[in-house]
Amino acid sequence: MSRPSPWARARLALLLGGISAFGPLSIDMYLPAFPEIADGLDTGQAQVQLTLTAFMIGMAVGQAVVGPLSDTLGRRLPLLAGLTAYTMASLACAISPSVFTLVGLRFAQGVAAAAGVVIARAAVRDIFTGPAMARFFSMLMLVSGLAPILAPLIGAQVLRWTNWQGVFVVLAYFGVLLLIAATVCLRETLPPPKRRPANPRQIMRTYLRVATDRTFVAYATSIGFVTAAMFAYIAGSPFVLQELHGLSPQTYSLVFGANALGLMLFTQVNGILLRWLSPRVLLTVGLALSALAGAGVYTAVAMELELVYLLAALFLVVASLGIVSPNATALALADHGNRAGTASALLGVIQFLIGGLAAPLVGLGAERSATPMATVIAGMSAAGLIAFALLRPTRRRPGRYAAFRQADTIPFRPVGSPRGHV
């Protein structure tokens, strides 16, 4: 085994970060167009938000299928198929004649995009172990974190020159670029000796084994609720900030980008703190910060405070995910190295199912009110901390978290290795 050079790590993070950015790009780039989509398709806020829910449910379904497939076929083939399908679905979204057609196509786009998200996580687990895995997830979020910064800015600029359909054309171009990059640069990370047989019963047993691991469920549900709080912000903020507070699409995209920048900064701070603190300690801190920030959002809305207070609380809601996500992901996958694809899939399914259920709740209640968004954000943020406190094991089993007591051993196989390479 050998350690990858800093350049090899950076190159790998750039490629996997771009692949895992499908979700943020597909969600965030069209947010500034929500009001225009509602007008153009002659529909309401709740119906437009269903397109977001459909995409997230599609992501959940897609990850449930692609994860086990990648444990059987390897990471590369399912990824290339997903990138191809994503490009085609994006082009189809651009010519949707009605909002319900768009809802169906967004579901298909989500299923295809799931390949990038689940395989990027599984590939990291194939290559890294121990604290190095948590640090690399932080590095990965530095790259993928650019997506929520740039996506609404790109979307707002596209709207200046064309209509909302142009946003999906840009997403199709992104799919083509990543397809070319993955074909040329990404090698297989799961060698044939480590693949699992394509047996439906075995797949279901593997899912059952992961789903009944109390430790995995604790980490997965905690990150799921915190992610749902961010999805509630994503679903509600275009209408709350543009319709209620009068921000232009360009100003809204700047605010959204600033929050995403906070996510990146907190992610990198987390990577530094991992030198001295364990992922579990940092996860607890991140969950507590998320719960406090969610309470701040609700207070700002309920007391009708000035916009700056609402924006500050929203900033912390988003930024806290930069601490929660890498630590919860690394801890959840730590004990499932030989079934990383399935565990990664189930982790994503939980996140996007909870997020998909949270997003439409924002559209309930009064059309001209921020209270539904604030209530969902506060509730989901608190639920993340409560779920972790209630579900985490009271005692460590022998060998549990052994990966996080190891030195930073990185099972990296260079190009040309007989067991597969990156």
C-alpha positions as CSV (number, residue, x, y, z in Angstrom):
1,M,0.0,0.0,0.0
2,S,1.2,3.5,-0.7
3,R,0.0,7.0,0.1
4,P,-1.2,9.0,-2.9
5,S,0.7,12.2,-3.5
6,P,-1.0,15.6,-2.7
7,W,-1.5,16.1,-6.4
8,A,-3.2,12.7,-6.8
9,R,-5.5,13.5,-3.8
10,A,-6.4,16.9,-5.3
11,R,-7.1,15.4,-8.7
12,L,-9.2,12.7,-7.2
13,A,-11.1,15.2,-5.1
14,L,-11.7,17.4,-8.1
15,L,-13.2,14.6,-10.2
16,L,-15.3,12.9,-7.4
17,G,-16.3,16.4,-6.2
18,G,-17.7,17.2,-9.6
19,I,-19.5,13.9,-9.8
20,S,-21.0,14.3,-6.4
21,A,-22.1,17.9,-7.3
22,F,-25.0,16.6,-9.4
23,G,-27.4,17.0,-6.5
24,P,-26.5,20.6,-5.6
25,L,-26.3,21.7,-9.2
26,S,-29.6,20.1,-10.2
27,I,-31.3,21.6,-7.2
28,D,-29.7,25.0,-6.8
29,M,-29.3,26.2,-10.4
30,Y,-33.0,26.5,-11.1
31,L,-34.0,28.0,-7.7
32,P,-33.9,31.6,-9.0
33,A,-36.3,30.5,-11.8
34,F,-39.1,29.2,-9.4
35,P,-41.3,32.3,-9.8
36,E,-40.7,32.3,-13.6
37,I,-41.5,28.6,-13.9
38,A,-44.7,29.2,-11.9
39,D,-45.7,32.0,-14.4
40,G,-44.5,30.2,-17.5
41,L,-46.3,26.9,-16.7
42,D,-49.4,28.7,-15.3
43,T,-49.1,27.0,-11.9
44,G,-48.6,27.8,-8.2
45,Q,-45.7,27.7,-5.7
46,A,-46.6,24.3,-4.3
47,Q,-46.7,22.7,-7.7
48,V,-43.2,24.1,-8.6
49,Q,-41.9,22.8,-5.3
50,L,-43.1,19.4,-6.3
51,T,-40.5,19.4,-9.0
52,L,-37.9,19.7,-6.3
53,T,-39.5,16.9,-4.2
54,A,-39.7,14.6,-7.3
55,F,-35.9,15.1,-7.9
56,M,-35.1,14.2,-4.3
57,I,-37.3,11.1,-4.3
58,G,-35.7,10.1,-7.6
59,M,-32.3,10.5,-6.0
60,A,-33.4,8.3,-3.1
61,V,-34.7,5.6,-5.5
62,G,-31.7,5.8,-7.8
63,Q,-29.2,5.4,-5.0
64,A,-31.1,2.4,-3.6
65,V,-30.6,0.7,-7.0
66,V,-27.2,2.0,-8.1
67,G,-25.5,1.3,-4.7
68,P,-25.9,-2.5,-4.8
69,L,-25.2,-2.6,-8.5
70,S,-21.9,-0.8,-8.0
71,D,-20.9,-3.5,-5.4
72,T,-21.6,-6.1,-8.1
73,L,-20.5,-4.4,-11.3
74,G,-17.8,-2.1,-10.0
75,R,-18.1,1.7,-9.7
76,R,-17.2,2.8,-13.3
77,L,-19.9,1.2,-15.4
78,P,-23.0,2.3,-13.4
79,L,-21.4,5.8,-13.2
80,L,-21.0,6.2,-16.9
81,A,-24.6,4.9,-17.5
82,G,-25.9,7.4,-14.9
83,L,-24.1,10.3,-16.5
84,T,-25.5,9.4,-19.9
85,A,-29.1,9.2,-18.6
86,Y,-28.7,12.4,-16.7
87,T,-27.7,14.3,-19.8
88,M,-30.8,13.0,-21.7
89,A,-33.2,13.7,-18.8
90,S,-31.9,17.3,-18.5
91,L,-32.6,18.0,-22.2
92,A,-36.1,16.5,-21.8
93,C,-36.7,18.8,-18.8
94,A,-36.0,21.8,-21.0
95,I,-38.9,21.0,-23.3
96,S,-41.5,20.2,-20.7
97,P,-44.9,21.5,-21.7
98,S,-46.5,21.4,-18.2
99,V,-45.5,21.3,-14.6
100,F,-46.6,17.7,-14.1
101,T,-44.5,16.6,-17.1
102,L,-41.6,18.5,-15.5
103,V,-42.3,16.7,-12.2
104,G,-42.0,13.3,-13.9
105,L,-38.8,14.3,-15.8
106,R,-37.2,15.7,-12.6
107,F,-37.8,12.3,-11.0
108,A,-36.0,10.6,-13.9
109,Q,-33.2,13.2,-13.7
110,G,-32.9,12.5,-9.9
111,V,-32.6,8.7,-10.5
112,A,-29.8,9.3,-13.0
113,A,-28.0,11.8,-10.8
114,A,-28.0,9.4,-8.0
115,A,-25.2,7.4,-9.7
116,G,-22.7,10.2,-9.2
117,V,-23.6,10.8,-5.6
118,V,-23.6,7.2,-4.3
119,I,-20.6,6.1,-6.3
120,A,-18.5,9.1,-5.3
121,R,-19.0,8.2,-1.6
122,A,-18.4,4.5,-2.2
123,A,-15.2,5.2,-4.1
124,V,-13.8,7.2,-1.2
125,R,-14.6,4.3,1.1
126,D,-12.8,2.0,-1.4
127,I,-9.6,4.1,-1.1
128,F,-9.4,5.6,2.4
129,T,-9.9,4.4,6.0
130,G,-9.8,6.0,9.4
131,P,-9.5,9.8,10.0
132,A,-8.1,10.1,6.5
133,M,-11.5,9.2,5.2
134,A,-13.2,11.9,7.2
135,R,-10.6,14.4,6.1
136,F,-11.0,13.4,2.4
137,F,-14.8,13.8,2.7
138,S,-14.0,17.4,4.0
139,M,-11.8,17.9,0.9
140,L,-14.5,16.5,-1.3
141,M,-17.0,19.0,0.1
142,L,-14.6,21.8,-0.6
143,V,-15.0,20.9,-4.3
144,S,-18.6,19.9,-4.3
145,G,-19.4,22.9,-2.1
146,L,-18.6,25.2,-5.1
147,A,-21.8,23.9,-6.7
148,P,-24.3,25.6,-4.4
149,I,-22.2,28.8,-4.6
150,L,-21.9,28.9,-8.4
151,A,-25.2,27.1,-9.3
152,P,-27.7,29.9,-8.4
153,L,-25.3,32.5,-9.8
154,I,-25.1,30.7,-13.1
155,G,-28.9,30.2,-13.0
156,A,-29.5,33.9,-12.4
157,Q,-27.2,34.8,-15.3
158,V,-28.9,32.3,-17.6
159,L,-32.2,33.9,-16.7
160,R,-30.9,37.3,-17.9
161,W,-30.2,36.0,-21.4
162,T,-32.8,33.3,-21.8
163,N,-35.7,31.6,-20.0
164,W,-35.9,28.8,-17.3
165,Q,-35.5,26.1,-20.0
166,G,-32.0,27.3,-20.6
167,V,-31.0,26.3,-17.1
168,F,-31.7,22.6,-17.9
169,V,-29.7,23.0,-21.2
170,V,-26.7,24.1,-19.1
171,L,-27.2,21.1,-16.8
172,A,-27.1,18.9,-19.9
173,Y,-23.8,20.4,-20.9
174,F,-22.4,19.8,-17.4
175,G,-23.5,16.1,-17.7
176,V,-21.6,15.8,-21.0
177,L,-18.4,17.3,-19.5
178,L,-18.4,15.0,-16.6
179,L,-19.1,12.0,-18.8
180,I,-16.0,12.8,-20.8
181,A,-13.9,13.4,-17.6
182,A,-15.0,10.2,-16.0
183,T,-14.4,8.2,-19.1
184,V,-10.9,9.5,-19.5
185,C,-9.7,10.0,-15.9
186,L,-11.6,7.7,-13.5
187,R,-10.4,4.1,-13.2
188,E,-12.1,1.3,-11.3
189,T,-11.8,1.5,-7.5
190,L,-13.4,-1.8,-6.7
191,P,-11.4,-4.7,-8.1
192,P,-13.3,-7.9,-9.1
193,P,-12.2,-10.0,-6.1
194,K,-14.0,-7.6,-3.8
195,R,-17.2,-7.4,-5.7
196,R,-20.4,-9.0,-4.4
197,P,-22.6,-11.5,-6.4
198,A,-25.7,-10.1,-8.2
199,N,-28.2,-12.0,-6.0
200,P,-31.4,-10.3,-5.1
201,R,-31.7,-12.2,-1.9
202,Q,-28.1,-11.3,-1.0
203,I,-28.8,-7.7,-1.8
204,M,-31.8,-7.6,0.5
205,R,-29.9,-9.3,3.2
206,T,-27.1,-6.8,2.9
207,Y,-29.6,-3.9,3.0
208,L,-31.2,-5.5,6.1
209,R,-27.8,-5.9,7.8
210,V,-26.9,-2.3,7.2
211,A,-30.4,-1.0,8.1
212,T,-30.4,-2.9,11.4
213,D,-27.0,-1.5,12.5
214,R,-28.1,0.9,15.2
215,T,-24.9,2.9,14.9
216,F,-25.4,3.3,11.1
217,V,-29.0,4.4,11.6
218,A,-28.0,6.9,14.3
219,Y,-25.6,8.6,12.0
220,A,-27.8,8.3,8.9
221,T,-30.9,9.8,10.5
222,S,-29.0,12.6,12.2
223,I,-27.5,13.7,8.9
224,G,-30.9,13.1,7.2
225,F,-32.7,15.5,9.4
226,V,-30.1,18.2,9.1
227,T,-30.0,17.8,5.4
228,A,-33.8,18.1,5.3
229,A,-33.5,21.4,7.1
230,M,-31.3,22.6,4.3
231,F,-33.7,21.3,1.7
232,A,-36.5,23.2,3.4
233,Y,-34.4,26.3,3.1
234,I,-33.8,25.5,-0.6
235,A,-37.5,25.0,-1.3
236,G,-38.7,28.0,0.6
237,S,-36.1,30.6,0.2
238,P,-36.7,31.6,-3.4
239,F,-40.3,32.7,-2.5
240,V,-39.5,34.0,1.0
241,L,-36.5,36.1,-0.1
242,Q,-37.7,37.1,-3.5
243,E,-41.5,37.4,-3.2
244,L,-41.7,38.5,0.5
245,H,-38.5,40.5,0.9
246,G,-38.2,41.8,-2.6
247,L,-34.7,40.4,-3.5
248,S,-34.0,40.2,-7.2
249,P,-32.9,36.8,-8.7
250,Q,-29.3,38.2,-8.9
251,T,-29.3,39.4,-5.2
252,Y,-30.9,36.1,-4.1
253,S,-28.2,34.1,-5.9
254,L,-25.6,36.2,-4.0
255,V,-27.2,35.5,-0.7
256,F,-27.5,31.8,-1.6
257,G,-23.9,31.7,-2.6
258,A,-22.8,33.4,0.6
259,N,-24.5,30.6,2.6
260,A,-22.8,28.0,0.5
261,L,-19.5,29.7,1.1
262,G,-20.2,29.3,4.8
263,L,-20.8,25.6,4.2
264,M,-17.4,25.3,2.6
265,L,-15.6,27.3,5.3
266,F,-17.1,25.2,8.1
267,T,-16.1,22.0,6.1
268,Q,-12.5,23.1,6.0
269,V,-12.5,24.1,9.7
270,N,-13.8,20.6,10.4
271,G,-10.9,19.1,8.5
272,I,-8.4,21.0,10.6
273,L,-10.2,20.2,13.9
274,L,-10.0,16.5,13.0
275,R,-6.3,16.6,13.8
276,W,-7.2,17.0,17.5
277,L,-10.9,16.0,17.9
278,S,-12.7,12.8,17.0
279,P,-15.4,12.8,14.2
280,R,-18.0,11.8,16.9
281,V,-17.2,14.9,19.0
282,L,-17.3,17.2,16.0
283,L,-20.6,15.6,14.8
284,T,-22.2,16.4,18.2
285,V,-21.0,20.0,18.0
286,G,-22.4,20.3,14.4
287,L,-25.8,18.9,15.4
288,A,-26.1,21.3,18.3
289,L,-25.2,24.3,16.2
290,S,-27.8,23.2,13.6
291,A,-30.5,23.0,16.2
292,L,-29.6,26.4,17.6
293,A,-29.6,28.0,14.2
294,G,-33.0,26.4,13.3
295,A,-34.4,27.9,16.5
296,G,-32.9,31.3,15.4
297,V,-34.7,31.1,12.0
298,Y,-38.0,30.4,13.7
299,T,-37.5,33.3,16.2
300,A,-36.6,35.7,13.4
301,V,-39.7,34.9,11.5
302,A,-42.1,34.7,14.5
303,M,-40.9,38.0,15.9
304,E,-40.8,39.6,12.5
305,L,-37.2,40.7,13.0
306,E,-35.2,42.5,10.3
307,L,-34.0,40.5,7.3
308,V,-30.4,40.5,8.5
309,Y,-31.3,38.3,11.5
310,L,-33.1,35.8,9.3
311,L,-30.2,35.7,6.9
312,A,-27.7,35.2,9.7
313,A,-29.7,32.3,11.1
314,L,-30.1,30.7,7.6
315,F,-26.3,31.1,7.2
316,L,-25.7,29.0,10.2
317,V,-28.3,26.4,9.3
318,V,-26.5,25.8,6.0
319,A,-22.9,26.1,7.3
320,S,-23.5,23.6,10.2
321,L,-23.9,20.9,7.5
322,G,-20.2,21.4,6.8
323,I,-19.5,19.9,10.2
324,V,-22.3,17.3,10.3
325,S,-22.0,15.8,6.8
326,P,-18.3,14.7,6.6
327,N,-18.2,13.3,10.1
328,A,-21.6,11.5,10.0
329,T,-20.8,10.1,6.5
330,A,-17.4,8.7,7.5
331,L,-18.7,7.3,10.8
332,A,-21.7,5.6,9.1
333,L,-19.5,3.9,6.4
334,A,-16.6,3.0,8.7
335,D,-17.9,-0.5,9.5
336,H,-19.2,-1.3,6.1
337,G,-16.1,-1.4,3.9
338,N,-17.1,-4.6,2.1
339,R,-20.5,-3.3,1.3
340,A,-19.7,0.4,0.8
341,G,-22.0,0.8,-2.2
342,T,-25.0,-0.5,-0.4
343,A,-24.3,1.4,2.8
344,S,-23.6,4.6,0.8
345,A,-26.9,4.0,-1.1
346,L,-28.9,3.6,2.1
347,L,-27.3,6.7,3.6
348,G,-28.4,8.7,0.5
349,V,-31.9,7.2,0.5
350,I,-32.4,8.2,4.1
351,Q,-31.2,11.8,3.4
352,F,-33.2,12.3,0.3
353,L,-36.4,10.6,1.5
354,I,-36.5,12.8,4.6
355,G,-35.5,15.8,2.5
356,G,-38.1,15.0,-0.1
357,L,-40.8,14.8,2.6
358,A,-39.7,18.1,4.2
359,A,-39.6,20.2,1.0
360,P,-43.4,20.1,0.2
361,L,-44.2,21.0,3.8
362,V,-42.7,24.4,3.1
363,G,-45.5,25.0,0.5
364,L,-48.3,24.4,3.0
365,G,-50.1,27.2,4.8
366,A,-50.3,30.8,3.6
367,E,-48.8,31.6,0.2
368,R,-47.4,34.9,1.6
369,S,-45.8,33.7,4.8
370,A,-42.3,32.6,5.8
371,T,-43.7,30.6,8.8
372,P,-44.0,27.2,7.1
373,M,-40.3,27.4,6.0
374,A,-39.2,28.5,9.4
375,T,-41.2,25.8,11.2
376,V,-39.8,23.0,9.1
377,I,-36.2,24.2,9.4
378,A,-36.5,24.5,13.1
379,G,-38.2,21.1,13.5
380,M,-35.8,19.2,11.3
381,S,-32.7,20.8,12.8
382,A,-33.9,19.8,16.3
383,A,-34.9,16.4,15.1
384,G,-31.3,15.7,14.0
385,L,-29.9,16.3,17.4
386,I,-32.7,14.4,19.1
387,A,-32.3,11.4,16.8
388,F,-28.6,11.2,17.4
389,A,-29.1,11.4,21.2
390,L,-31.8,8.7,21.2
391,L,-30.3,6.2,18.7
392,R,-26.6,6.2,19.3
393,P,-25.3,3.1,21.1
394,T,-24.7,3.4,24.9
395,R,-21.7,1.1,24.7
396,R,-19.1,0.4,22.1
397,R,-19.0,-3.2,20.9
398,P,-15.5,-4.8,20.7
399,G,-13.8,-3.5,17.5
400,R,-16.4,-0.8,17.0
401,Y,-14.8,2.4,15.6
402,A,-11.5,0.6,15.2
403,A,-11.0,2.4,11.9
404,F,-11.0,5.7,13.7
405,R,-8.4,4.5,16.2
406,Q,-6.0,3.6,13.4
407,A,-3.3,5.8,12.0
408,D,-4.0,7.5,8.7
409,T,-3.5,4.3,6.7
410,I,-4.7,4.8,3.1
411,P,-5.2,1.7,1.1
412,F,-4.4,3.4,-2.2
413,R,-3.4,1.3,-5.2
414,P,-1.5,3.2,-7.8
415,V,-2.2,2.9,-11.6
416,G,-1.0,-0.5,-12.8
417,S,-1.7,-2.3,-9.6
418,P,-2.9,-5.8,-10.3
419,R,-5.8,-5.3,-7.8
420,G,-7.3,-2.3,-9.5
421,H,-6.5,1.3,-9.6
422,V,-7.7,4.9,-9.5
